Amino acid sequence: MADRFIELSLVKRDVTCTAKLLDDRAPITCAAVWDSLPLASDVYHAKYARNEIYALFPPFAETEPPLENPTVTPIPGDLCYFTFAGAELGTKSYGYDREVRAGTTLVDLALFYERNNLLLNGDVGWVPGIVWGQVVDGLQNMAEACNDLWRSGAAGETLSFRRA
């Protein structure tokens, strides 16, 4: 299979980076994401995992991918896939209590833009993610935009994923 690439964008900030799908390490997850593109949603900056931005989506795979190519220590440029039950996120401490309800499932597509990340949540423990892509171009500009998002706020910003 030929290498596949996607573009991630912070739409309002007009910043884009390019990532290579890790089809050899996470083929099921890569297929699920690729077949669902384009995707876009409100962006959030992580509270607990440190240098992470992400967007939440309704499930888009026929069945949720298994935990292939897992990590709890993502490195800069890693794209991770997480699946959460609404009951896991639908609390005031996470800030999604107006949007997320028990009985729902959400997919979290995340970009880690700097070092020293640890997927440890004080409420539930370790939260392994599936590493399905790696940024190969534009990470520095994206990291600067992510840092601005952290300091200035994410309101009104969209994280977009599309085929390159």
C-alpha positions, 0 to 999 in steps of 0.5 A: 500500500502506498503511503497515505497522508492527511492534513490537520488544520486549525481553521480560524488560525489558518494553520495546517500540518501534514501527517502520515497514516501509520497503516503498518502499525494501526491498520484498522484505525487508519482505515476507519479514519480515512474512510470517514474523512473529511471530519471537523469539529470544535477543538479543545485543549487538554486539561490533564494530558498536557500538550494535546489538542483534540476534537470529539466526534460521534462514532464513525467506524462500523465497529470501534478499532481495537487498541492497536499501537497503544501508548500512554506517553505520546510524543510530539506529532503523534495522532491518537484515537480514543473512544469514550462512553458518555458517562466517562466525559459527561461530568462538570469536571470535564466541561462537557456536561451540557453536550455529553450524555450517558449512553452515548459514545464519543471518538476523540481524535487528538494531536500531541504537539510537544513533549512530556505528555502522560495519559493518566487521568486522576478519575479513571487511571491510565487512558491508552490511545491508539497512535494512528498517524505522525506529523511529517510537515508543519509541526512547529507552526502547528505547535505555536498555534496550539500554544496560542490556543491554550493561552488565548482560548479555543472558543470559535476554533475548529480542528479539521482532518482531511485527505492530503 
